[in-house]
Amino acid sequence: MKKHDTDSYIPKLIQSLIWIDFAYNWQYSKEVGVEEAKT
């Protein structure tokens, strides 16, 4: 039981970290694009 909980928990943790990283990079690139459009 305990091993199964860990096996399902870790992929969810990794998936959420990847999603946060993706969302942060997307927001950053969007802001950089806006700055480049201004100049």
C-alpha positions as CSV (number, residue, x, y, z in Angstrom):
1,M,0.0,0.0,0.0
2,K,2.7,2.4,1.0
3,K,4.8,1.8,-2.2
4,H,1.7,2.3,-4.3
5,D,1.1,5.7,-2.7
6,T,4.6,6.7,-3.4
7,D,4.5,5.5,-7.0
8,S,1.4,7.6,-7.7
9,Y,2.6,10.6,-5.6
10,I,6.0,11.2,-7.2
11,P,4.7,11.4,-10.9
12,K,2.1,13.9,-9.8
13,L,4.8,15.9,-8.0
14,I,7.0,15.9,-11.1
15,Q,4.1,16.7,-13.4
16,S,3.1,19.7,-11.3
17,L,6.7,20.9,-11.2
18,I,7.0,20.6,-15.0
19,W,3.7,22.5,-15.3
20,I,4.9,25.3,-13.0
21,D,8.2,25.6,-14.9
22,F,6.3,25.7,-18.3
23,A,3.8,28.3,-17.1
24,Y,6.7,30.5,-15.7
25,N,8.7,30.2,-18.9
26,W,5.7,31.1,-21.0
27,Q,4.8,34.1,-18.9
28,Y,8.5,35.3,-19.0
29,S,8.8,34.9,-22.8
30,K,5.5,36.8,-23.2
31,E,6.8,39.7,-21.1
32,V,10.1,39.7,-23.0
33,G,8.1,39.7,-26.3
34,V,6.1,42.8,-25.1
35,E,9.3,44.6,-24.1
36,E,10.8,43.9,-27.6
37,A,7.7,45.1,-29.3
38,K,7.9,48.4,-27.5
39,T,11.4,49.3,-28.6
